[in-house]
Amino acid sequence: MITEIEQRLASRDDLILKVQQTVAETLGDTLPISMAVRFDSRLARSSLQVYDLRTVPAIRDGIPAEVSHVHFRSNLSSVAPLSVAQIEALTCTGRDLLPG
């Protein structure tokens, strides 16, 4: 999958580097093992869920300017994903982000 993304980014070396950095940071110590696992695009498409950003638990206000590099994880178990109808009602830009 990474190779496919890199091919689509063709001449954008800056974006290819960003993809590689994001993958490395996300997978961390599991990177070597994960690179050997085959990506199942059918499974990914069938289990894809889209959320309204406004409903995702997050730190939205009150972070002092002197605080940086804050990381957090949101538990989505109590947040409902958007329905197919809600996804179809997204703006063109929003729909363009979804797989074909």
Secondary structure, DSSP 8 states (H G I E B T S, - for coil): -HHHHHHHHTT-HHHHHHHHHHHHHHHGGGHHHHHTS---HHHHHHH-----GGGS----S---TT----------TTS----HHHHHTS-HHHHHTS--
